Amino acid sequence: MIASWPEWISNSGNTFGRCFQLKNAPSVLFGSKESAQIAITRITIPNGLPEQTEPVRPERGFTISLHLRQQTETHRWGTWVDGKLIPIRYWERGGVGIYDLEANPIAVRPTGFDSVHFNLPRRTLDAFTDDNDMHRISGLPCTQGIRDDVLLQLTRFALPWLGDERRVCSLMFDYFVWMFCSHIAASYGQAGPTRTIYQGGLAPWQKRCLMELIDSNLEGKLRLSYLAEECGLSVSHFCRSFKRSFGVPVHRYLITRRVERAKFLLRSSSAPLSEIALESGFTDQAAFSRSFRAVVGTSPMRWLNEHMHRLPADLQPAMRIAREGLRGRLLSPIASPLALDDGNKGAI
């Protein structure tokens, strides 16, 4: 989603956790070490902090703290910001605090808490507002402890990634950062709507280029920023134009293409579902079956049984392979998966 900057997020993971006297703080970094977009770190202090937190590293960005449980006792709670103590009267479950990392925020939390910190660089927020033709945001005013239901749901969605982002599609990271920035900008940044409304879709050459790129990278390693760059568009313009041209967002289209690839392999192979799932770009058989049912409306094997009996015997390779004792072997593709894409004719 966001263009790349060669800059690291300093306040994340165990480095950030040490400010709270933690040796291990599970985290996830969106992007790479060379182009970090956002970092998420969980800070769990069961019995509270006997002293105030250590100073964070000065950084052009914000730390956005959301608490996962209701704080029944906030006596003597507060946050030092630019040398001024801001007391905390209460902190709801799902309550939020937003602090500028250049303002030397120091937390006073004498009782236990469980929080998730989103460390958002200004460059990521600026890239989002620039992409969407918004004015850049200078500050994010927020009353500490007030519940934010949208951010609470986004936090719950991200929790399984903390400590292990390997199984998450890169496009999913992009969409998450986009949703997160959208909410923060609209709810706290007083950002106005976009000034430009794009009416058109993608040009024919752009559609052809995207179809080829996606079909050759079904494992999901492509980034929205890369696809947009290939089309010569900003990310926001690209996403709107893609949906107008294809009828679905990029990630949904990717899932559909994976399912179409799986259909092709089911018809031309006797390999087990686990192999077909990996060959089609899914992480495992369970994810494959769920996505197949969501797109097609039935399970992979039931779909195969319903379609194979309609074909002449000489066009039933999977059954023929099974009879010849070659089960488990994938055939070389006999046609491009694009030729089997009955559901996307209108996108060409």
LUMVO-210020 format. One line per field, with one value per residue (C-alpha): residue number from 1; x, y, z; residue in three letters. Coordinates in nm, 4 decimals, decimal comma. Each point is the difference from the previous one (the first is absolute). Layout:
<sites>
i: NUM | ... $
px: X | ... $
py: Y | ... $
pz: Z | ... $
aa: ALA | ... $
</sites>
This chain:
<sites>
i: 1 | 2 | 3 | 4 | 5 | 6 | 7 | 8 | 9 | 10 | 11 | 12 | 13 | 14 | 15 | 16 | 17 | 18 | 19 | 20 | 21 | 22 | 23 | 24 | 25 | 26 | 27 | 28 | 29 | 30 | 31 | 32 | 33 | 34 | 35 | 36 | 37 | 38 | 39 | 40 | 41 | 42 | 43 | 44 | 45 | 46 | 47 | 48 | 49 | 50 | 51 | 52 | 53 | 54 | 55 | 56 | 57 | 58 | 59 | 60 | 61 | 62 | 63 | 64 | 65 | 66 | 67 | 68 | 69 | 70 | 71 | 72 | 73 | 74 | 75 | 76 | 77 | 78 | 79 | 80 | 81 | 82 | 83 | 84 | 85 | 86 | 87 | 88 | 89 | 90 | 91 | 92 | 93 | 94 | 95 | 96 | 97 | 98 | 99 | 100 | 101 | 102 | 103 | 104 | 105 | 106 | 107 | 108 | 109 | 110 | 111 | 112 | 113 | 114 | 115 | 116 | 117 | 118 | 119 | 120 | 121 | 122 | 123 | 124 | 125 | 126 | 127 | 128 | 129 | 130 | 131 | 132 | 133 | 134 | 135 | 136 | 137 | 138 | 139 | 140 | 141 | 142 | 143 | 144 | 145 | 146 | 147 | 148 | 149 | 150 | 151 | 152 | 153 | 154 | 155 | 156 | 157 | 158 | 159 | 160 | 161 | 162 | 163 | 164 | 165 | 166 | 167 | 168 | 169 | 170 | 171 | 172 | 173 | 174 | 175 | 176 | 177 | 178 | 179 | 180 | 181 | 182 | 183 | 184 | 185 | 186 | 187 | 188 | 189 | 190 | 191 | 192 | 193 | 194 | 195 | 196 | 197 | 198 | 199 | 200 | 201 | 202 | 203 | 204 | 205 | 206 | 207 | 208 | 209 | 210 | 211 | 212 | 213 | 214 | 215 | 216 | 217 | 218 | 219 | 220 | 221 | 222 | 223 | 224 | 225 | 226 | 227 | 228 | 229 | 230 | 231 | 232 | 233 | 234 | 235 | 236 | 237 | 238 | 239 | 240 | 241 | 242 | 243 | 244 | 245 | 246 | 247 | 248 | 249 | 250 | 251 | 252 | 253 | 254 | 255 | 256 | 257 | 258 | 259 | 260 | 261 | 262 | 263 | 264 | 265 | 266 | 267 | 268 | 269 | 270 | 271 | 272 | 273 | 274 | 275 | 276 | 277 | 278 | 279 | 280 | 281 | 282 | 283 | 284 | 285 | 286 | 287 | 288 | 289 | 290 | 291 | 292 | 293 | 294 | 295 | 296 | 297 | 298 | 299 | 300 | 301 | 302 | 303 | 304 | 305 | 306 | 307 | 308 | 309 | 310 | 311 | 312 | 313 | 314 | 315 | 316 | 317 | 318 | 319 | 320 | 321 | 322 | 323 | 324 | 325 | 326 | 327 | 328 | 329 | 330 | 331 | 332 | 333 | 334 | 335 | 336 | 337 | 338 | 339 | 340 | 341 | 342 | 343 | 344 | 345 | 346 | 347 | 348 $
px: 0,0000 | 0,2656 | 0,3152 | 0,3310 | 0,2253 | 0,3383 | -0,0825 | -0,0470 | -0,2650 | 0,2043 | -0,2770 | -0,1200 | 0,0288 | 0,2424 | 0,1672 | -0,3323 | -0,0785 | 0,3128 | -0,1534 | -0,2599 | 0,2616 | -0,0969 | 0,2536 | -0,2436 | -0,2680 | -0,1710 | -0,0221 | -0,0428 | 0,1522 | -0,1936 | 0,2289 | 0,3702 | 0,2977 | 0,0696 | -0,3593 | -0,1864 | -0,3572 | -0,1313 | 0,1020 | -0,2342 | 0,1243 | -0,1895 | 0,0856 | -0,1365 | 0,0762 | -0,2070 | 0,0941 | 0,0687 | 0,3234 | 0,1726 | 0,1547 | -0,0792 | 0,1071 | 0,3383 | 0,0077 | -0,0707 | 0,2367 | -0,0929 | -0,1639 | -0,2147 | -0,3191 | -0,2689 | -0,0590 | -0,3694 | -0,0786 | -0,3159 | -0,0822 | -0,1502 | -0,1668 | -0,1984 | 0,2126 | -0,1957 | 0,2672 | 0,1777 | 0,0942 | 0,3369 | -0,0047 | 0,1305 | 0,2255 | 0,2815 | -0,0013 | 0,2583 | 0,0685 | -0,3659 | -0,1936 | -0,3406 | -0,2053 | -0,2239 | -0,3462 | -0,1051 | 0,0985 | -0,2678 | 0,0460 | 0,0883 | 0,1077 | 0,2670 | 0,2888 | 0,1992 | 0,3423 | 0,2531 | 0,3319 | 0,1850 | -0,1757 | 0,1812 | -0,3093 | 0,0577 | -0,2712 | -0,0914 | -0,1904 | 0,0182 | -0,2624 | -0,0157 | -0,1049 | 0,0082 | 0,0469 | 0,0903 | 0,2090 | -0,0186 | 0,3137 | -0,0888 | 0,2734 | -0,1001 | 0,1330 | -0,2605 | -0,2810 | 0,1271 | 0,0146 | -0,3597 | -0,1303 | 0,2027 | -0,1324 | -0,3567 | 0,0397 | -0,0453 | 0,1788 | 0,2841 | -0,0760 | 0,2084 | -0,1444 | -0,2380 | -0,1843 | -0,1541 | -0,1415 | 0,1747 | -0,2112 | -0,3075 | -0,1217 | 0,0523 | -0,1998 | 0,1433 | 0,3590 | -0,0855 | -0,1208 | 0,3084 | 0,2151 | -0,1755 | 0,0497 | 0,3744 | 0,0678 | 0,0710 | 0,2780 | 0,2006 | 0,3229 | -0,0649 | -0,0975 | 0,1357 | -0,3379 | -0,1674 | -0,0371 | 0,1914 | -0,3153 | -0,1744 | 0,2676 | -0,0573 | -0,3756 | 0,0381 | 0,2310 | -0,2414 | -0,3021 | 0,1943 | 0,1144 | -0,3493 | -0,1512 | 0,2696 | -0,0116 | -0,3787 | -0,0500 | 0,2933 | 0,1699 | -0,2987 | 0,0854 | -0,2475 | -0,1292 | 0,1962 | -0,0059 | 0,0078 | -0,2516 | 0,1254 | -0,2671 | 0,1928 | 0,1344 | 0,3226 | 0,1191 | 0,0042 | 0,3803 | -0,0132 | -0,2545 | 0,2054 | 0,3142 | -0,1729 | -0,1571 | 0,3396 | 0,1723 | -0,2625 | -0,0274 | 0,3780 | 0,0101 | -0,2971 | 0,1912 | -0,0834 | 0,3462 | -0,0924 | -0,0527 | -0,2693 | 0,2694 | 0,1769 | -0,3191 | -0,0914 | 0,3492 | -0,0224 | -0,3177 | 0,1496 | -0,2608 | -0,0114 | -0,1158 | -0,3382 | -0,0686 | 0,1111 | -0,2296 | -0,3037 | 0,0739 | 0,0659 | -0,3332 | -0,1822 | 0,1604 | -0,0110 | -0,3006 | 0,1882 | 0,2965 | 0,3484 | 0,0146 | -0,3388 | 0,1116 | 0,3161 | -0,2069 | -0,2238 | 0,3005 | 0,1392 | -0,3314 | -0,0023 | 0,3526 | -0,1152 | -0,2944 | 0,2415 | 0,2239 | -0,2954 | -0,1092 | 0,3478 | 0,1584 | -0,0498 | 0,2221 | -0,1318 | -0,1773 | 0,2939 | 0,2288 | -0,2598 | -0,0465 | 0,3722 | 0,0248 | -0,2904 | 0,1595 | -0,1871 | 0,1897 | -0,1644 | -0,2910 | -0,2317 | 0,0431 | -0,0470 | -0,3251 | -0,1417 | 0,0814 | -0,1236 | -0,3336 | -0,0324 | 0,0583 | -0,1644 | -0,2642 | 0,1050 | 0,3031 | 0,2820 | -0,0731 | -0,3738 | 0,0632 | 0,2363 | -0,2504 | -0,2742 | 0,2111 | 0,1999 | -0,2971 | -0,1065 | 0,3237 | 0,0767 | 0,2299 | 0,2969 | -0,0311 | 0,0066 | 0,3759 | -0,0288 | -0,2102 | 0,2255 | 0,3117 | -0,1589 | -0,0827 | 0,3581 | 0,1465 | 0,1655 | -0,1865 | 0,1748 | 0,1586 | -0,0875 | -0,0446 | 0,1645 | -0,2607 | -0,1885 | -0,1411 | 0,0603 | -0,2093 | -0,1211 | -0,1838 | -0,1950 | -0,0967 | -0,3721 | -0,0745 | 0,2156 | -0,0960 | -0,1418 | 0,3351 | 0,1872 $
py: 0,0000 | 0,2495 | 0,0849 | -0,1160 | 0,2054 | -0,1240 | 0,0663 | -0,2309 | 0,0284 | 0,0297 | -0,0390 | -0,3527 | -0,3522 | -0,0717 | 0,3406 | 0,1673 | -0,2596 | 0,0914 | 0,3403 | -0,1965 | -0,2268 | -0,2919 | -0,2406 | -0,1441 | 0,2032 | -0,1835 | 0,2171 | 0,0117 | 0,2395 | 0,0860 | 0,0479 | -0,0772 | 0,1321 | 0,2286 | 0,1188 | -0,0358 | 0,1304 | -0,0759 | -0,2085 | -0,1677 | -0,1008 | -0,1557 | 0,1232 | -0,2157 | 0,1068 | -0,2172 | 0,1808 | 0,3513 | 0,1977 | 0,0986 | 0,2961 | 0,2087 | -0,1346 | 0,0689 | 0,2697 | -0,1200 | 0,0695 | 0,3323 | -0,0803 | 0,1791 | -0,1857 | -0,0967 | -0,2851 | -0,0892 | -0,2076 | -0,2098 | -0,1877 | -0,3472 | -0,0017 | 0,2346 | 0,1861 | -0,0048 | 0,1979 | 0,2964 | 0,1800 | 0,1694 | -0,0855 | 0,2632 | 0,0796 | 0,2533 | 0,1816 | 0,2704 | 0,0139 | 0,0485 | -0,2704 | -0,0769 | -0,1955 | -0,2883 | -0,0144 | -0,3344 | -0,2368 | -0,2088 | -0,3370 | 0,1030 | 0,3419 | 0,1848 | 0,2356 | 0,1683 | 0,1490 | 0,1811 | -0,1860 | 0,3310 | 0,1312 | -0,2403 | -0,1875 | -0,1760 | -0,2250 | -0,0263 | -0,3288 | -0,1293 | -0,2733 | -0,2812 | 0,0401 | -0,1715 | 0,2299 | -0,0073 | 0,2849 | 0,0974 | 0,2007 | 0,2009 | 0,2035 | 0,3409 | -0,1034 | -0,2791 | 0,2346 | 0,2665 | -0,2537 | -0,1000 | 0,3592 | 0,0836 | -0,3075 | 0,1022 | 0,3710 | 0,1033 | 0,2704 | -0,1355 | -0,0570 | 0,1840 | -0,1521 | -0,2658 | 0,1442 | -0,2687 | -0,0170 | -0,2871 | -0,3060 | 0,0601 | -0,3144 | -0,0372 | -0,2989 | 0,0079 | 0,0005 | -0,2755 | -0,2229 | 0,0773 | -0,0890 | -0,3335 | -0,0720 | 0,0651 | -0,1858 | -0,3426 | 0,1576 | 0,1204 | -0,1952 | -0,1789 | 0,1823 | -0,2700 | -0,1495 | 0,3323 | 0,1089 | 0,3185 | 0,1480 | -0,0551 | 0,2103 | 0,2775 | -0,0021 | 0,0008 | 0,3031 | 0,1740 | -0,0699 | 0,1030 | 0,3310 | 0,0674 | -0,0336 | 0,1971 | 0,2841 | 0,0218 | -0,0400 | 0,1950 | 0,1898 | 0,2071 | -0,0917 | 0,1141 | -0,2133 | -0,0466 | 0,2918 | -0,2114 | -0,2608 | -0,2382 | -0,1189 | -0,2303 | -0,3518 | -0,1547 | 0,0135 | -0,3294 | -0,0232 | 0,0540 | -0,2796 | -0,2392 | 0,0857 | -0,0539 | -0,3298 | -0,1325 | 0,1235 | -0,1410 | -0,3355 | -0,0427 | 0,0942 | -0,1835 | -0,0520 | 0,3632 | 0,1560 | 0,2986 | 0,3318 | 0,2523 | 0,2630 | -0,2119 | -0,0698 | 0,3690 | 0,0953 | -0,2454 | 0,1791 | 0,3464 | 0,0897 | 0,0978 | -0,2786 | 0,1580 | 0,0731 | -0,3528 | -0,1668 | 0,1984 | -0,0642 | -0,3698 | -0,0515 | 0,1930 | -0,2162 | -0,3409 | 0,0446 | -0,1097 | 0,1223 | -0,1294 | -0,2550 | -0,1438 | -0,0306 | -0,1786 | -0,2546 | -0,0545 | -0,0627 | -0,2496 | -0,1847 | -0,0026 | -0,1417 | -0,2665 | -0,0905 | -0,0524 | -0,2240 | -0,1966 | -0,0763 | -0,0863 | -0,1764 | -0,2756 | 0,1704 | 0,0257 | 0,3180 | 0,1062 | 0,0126 | 0,1769 | 0,2572 | 0,0851 | -0,0003 | 0,2461 | 0,2441 | -0,0910 | -0,0481 | -0,3350 | -0,2276 | 0,1524 | 0,3519 | -0,1384 | -0,1772 | 0,3057 | 0,2332 | -0,2473 | -0,0378 | 0,3771 | 0,0636 | -0,3051 | -0,0885 | -0,3613 | -0,2064 | -0,0766 | -0,3744 | 0,0471 | 0,2537 | -0,2451 | -0,2866 | 0,2191 | 0,1119 | -0,3089 | -0,2209 | 0,2546 | -0,0434 | -0,2684 | -0,2754 | 0,1297 | 0,3384 | -0,1356 | 0,0020 | -0,0201 | -0,3162 | -0,1410 | 0,0605 | -0,1728 | -0,3065 | -0,0123 | 0,0040 | 0,3432 | 0,1579 | 0,2985 | 0,1242 | 0,3440 | 0,0309 | 0,2770 | 0,2709 | -0,0648 | 0,3500 | 0,3380 | 0,0507 | 0,3232 | -0,2085 | -0,1646 | 0,3243 | -0,0012 | 0,2394 | 0,2896 | 0,0371 | 0,3430 | 0,1219 | -0,0520 $
pz: 0,0000 | 0,1058 | -0,1933 | 0,1421 | 0,2248 | 0,1244 | 0,3652 | 0,2959 | 0,2735 | 0,3179 | 0,2592 | -0,0649 | 0,1350 | 0,2816 | -0,0410 | 0,0796 | 0,2667 | 0,1959 | 0,0682 | 0,2020 | 0,1642 | -0,2278 | -0,1483 | -0,2533 | -0,1758 | -0,2917 | -0,3077 | -0,3736 | -0,2513 | -0,3140 | -0,2950 | 0,0306 | 0,1920 | -0,2926 | -0,0485 | 0,3274 | -0,0108 | 0,3485 | 0,3020 | 0,2490 | 0,3448 | 0,2891 | 0,3493 | 0,2831 | 0,3591 | 0,2401 | 0,3210 | -0,1229 | -0,0117 | 0,3251 | -0,1796 | -0,3041 | -0,3386 | -0,1509 | -0,2717 | -0,3526 | -0,2851 | -0,1659 | -0,3317 | -0,2562 | 0,0659 | 0,2468 | 0,2382 | 0,0153 | 0,3075 | 0,0320 | 0,3203 | -0,0262 | 0,3399 | 0,2219 | 0,2540 | 0,3236 | 0,1816 | -0,1579 | 0,3204 | -0,0516 | -0,3713 | -0,2371 | -0,2946 | -0,0163 | -0,3358 | -0,0647 | 0,3733 | 0,0976 | 0,1853 | -0,1490 | 0,2580 | -0,1046 | 0,1552 | -0,1496 | -0,2791 | -0,1644 | -0,1668 | -0,3524 | 0,1248 | -0,1970 | 0,0679 | -0,2767 | 0,0694 | -0,2173 | 0,0244 | -0,0296 | 0,3124 | 0,2379 | 0,1259 | 0,3332 | 0,1457 | 0,3682 | 0,0414 | 0,3615 | -0,0570 | -0,2532 | -0,3634 | -0,3385 | -0,2987 | -0,3680 | -0,1428 | -0,3657 | -0,0773 | -0,3082 | -0,1746 | -0,1332 | -0,3399 | -0,0178 | 0,0970 | -0,2424 | -0,2823 | 0,0717 | -0,0022 | -0,3121 | -0,1769 | 0,0810 | -0,0815 | 0,3652 | 0,1938 | 0,2113 | 0,3680 | 0,2579 | 0,3184 | 0,1290 | 0,3030 | 0,2184 | 0,3532 | 0,1772 | 0,0768 | -0,2173 | -0,1786 | -0,3747 | -0,1269 | -0,3525 | 0,1213 | 0,2494 | -0,2842 | -0,2095 | 0,3010 | 0,0498 | -0,3694 | 0,0288 | 0,3275 | -0,1587 | -0,2077 | 0,2984 | 0,0046 | -0,3304 | -0,3188 | -0,2336 | -0,0917 | -0,0822 | -0,3615 | -0,0853 | -0,1520 | 0,3334 | 0,1702 | -0,2525 | 0,0494 | 0,3778 | -0,0051 | -0,2348 | 0,2236 | 0,3087 | -0,1493 | -0,1344 | 0,3453 | 0,1803 | -0,2546 | 0,0049 | 0,3757 | 0,1455 | -0,2788 | -0,1111 | -0,3576 | -0,2624 | -0,2868 | -0,3169 | -0,2397 | -0,3146 | -0,1127 | -0,2661 | -0,2405 | -0,2333 | 0,0350 | -0,1211 | -0,3591 | -0,1940 | 0,0184 | 0,3759 | 0,0418 | -0,2098 | 0,1952 | 0,3352 | -0,1026 | -0,1037 | 0,3166 | 0,2347 | -0,1765 | 0,0178 | 0,3720 | 0,1510 | 0,3256 | 0,0806 | 0,0199 | -0,2153 | 0,1755 | -0,0855 | -0,0388 | -0,2613 | -0,1983 | 0,0064 | -0,1159 | -0,2909 | -0,1096 | 0,0528 | 0,2640 | 0,3660 | 0,2319 | 0,0752 | -0,3690 | -0,0885 | 0,2552 | -0,1127 | -0,3669 | 0,0590 | 0,1761 | -0,2725 | -0,2702 | 0,1686 | 0,2276 | 0,3137 | 0,2081 | -0,0823 | 0,2824 | -0,0923 | -0,3613 | 0,1154 | 0,1948 | -0,3038 | -0,2244 | 0,2524 | -0,0043 | -0,3817 | 0,0019 | 0,2478 | -0,2254 | -0,2863 | 0,2106 | 0,1358 | -0,3557 | -0,1261 | 0,2964 | 0,2534 | 0,2582 | 0,3573 | 0,1035 | 0,2150 | -0,3063 | -0,2108 | 0,2782 | 0,0044 | -0,3792 | -0,0145 | 0,2451 | 0,3213 | 0,3264 | 0,0801 | -0,0864 | 0,2604 | -0,1407 | -0,3507 | 0,0898 | 0,1771 | -0,2880 | -0,2621 | 0,1772 | 0,0444 | -0,3724 | -0,1591 | 0,2582 | 0,0526 | 0,1029 | -0,2476 | -0,0181 | -0,0416 | -0,2750 | -0,1714 | 0,0213 | -0,1445 | -0,2949 | -0,0926 | -0,0895 | -0,2640 | -0,1990 | -0,2597 | 0,1231 | -0,1966 | 0,1710 | 0,3546 | 0,0697 | 0,3759 | -0,0184 | -0,2724 | 0,2097 | 0,2973 | -0,2134 | -0,1318 | 0,3514 | -0,0257 | 0,2902 | 0,1541 | -0,3240 | -0,1319 | -0,3745 | -0,1945 | -0,0679 | -0,3208 | -0,0139 | 0,1544 | 0,3156 | -0,1598 | -0,2576 | 0,2801 | 0,1711 | -0,0776 | 0,2824 | -0,1210 | -0,3660 | 0,0666 | 0,1338 | -0,3261 $
aa: MET | ILE | ALA | SER | TRP | PRO | GLU | TRP | ILE | SER | ASN | SER | GLY | ASN | THR | PHE | GLY | ARG | CYS | PHE | GLN | LEU | LYS | ASN | ALA | PRO | SER | VAL | LEU | PHE | GLY | SER | LYS | GLU | SER | ALA | GLN | ILE | ALA | ILE | THR | ARG | ILE | THR | ILE | PRO | ASN | GLY | LEU | PRO | GLU | GLN | THR | GLU | PRO | VAL | ARG | PRO | GLU | ARG | GLY | PHE | THR | ILE | SER | LEU | HIS | LEU | ARG | GLN | GLN | THR | GLU | THR | HIS | ARG | TRP | GLY | THR | TRP | VAL | ASP | GLY | LYS | LEU | ILE | PRO | ILE | ARG | TYR | TRP | GLU | ARG | GLY | GLY | VAL | GLY | ILE | TYR | ASP | LEU | GLU | ALA | ASN | PRO | ILE | ALA | VAL | ARG | PRO | THR | GLY | PHE | ASP | SER | VAL | HIS | PHE | ASN | LEU | PRO | ARG | ARG | THR | LEU | ASP | ALA | PHE | THR | ASP | ASP | ASN | ASP | MET | HIS | ARG | ILE | SER | GLY | LEU | PRO | CYS | THR | GLN | GLY | ILE | ARG | ASP | ASP | VAL | LEU | LEU | GLN | LEU | THR | ARG | PHE | ALA | LEU | PRO | TRP | LEU | GLY | ASP | GLU | ARG | ARG | VAL | CYS | SER | LEU | MET | PHE | ASP | TYR | PHE | VAL | TRP | MET | PHE | CYS | SER | HIS | ILE | ALA | ALA | SER | TYR | GLY | GLN | ALA | GLY | PRO | THR | ARG | THR | ILE | TYR | GLN | GLY | GLY | LEU | ALA | PRO | TRP | GLN | LYS | ARG | CYS | LEU | MET | GLU | LEU | ILE | ASP | SER | ASN | LEU | GLU | GLY | LYS | LEU | ARG | LEU | SER | TYR | LEU | ALA | GLU | GLU | CYS | GLY | LEU | SER | VAL | SER | HIS | PHE | CYS | ARG | SER | PHE | LYS | ARG | SER | PHE | GLY | VAL | PRO | VAL | HIS | ARG | TYR | LEU | ILE | THR | ARG | ARG | VAL | GLU | ARG | ALA | LYS | PHE | LEU | LEU | ARG | SER | SER | SER | ALA | PRO | LEU | SER | GLU | ILE | ALA | LEU | GLU | SER | GLY | PHE | THR | ASP | GLN | ALA | ALA | PHE | SER | ARG | SER | PHE | ARG | ALA | VAL | VAL | GLY | THR | SER | PRO | MET | ARG | TRP | LEU | ASN | GLU | HIS | MET | HIS | ARG | LEU | PRO | ALA | ASP | LEU | GLN | PRO | ALA | MET | ARG | ILE | ALA | ARG | GLU | GLY | LEU | ARG | GLY | ARG | LEU | LEU | SER | PRO | ILE | ALA | SER | PRO | LEU | ALA | LEU | ASP | ASP | GLY | ASN | LYS | GLY | ALA | ILE $
</sites>
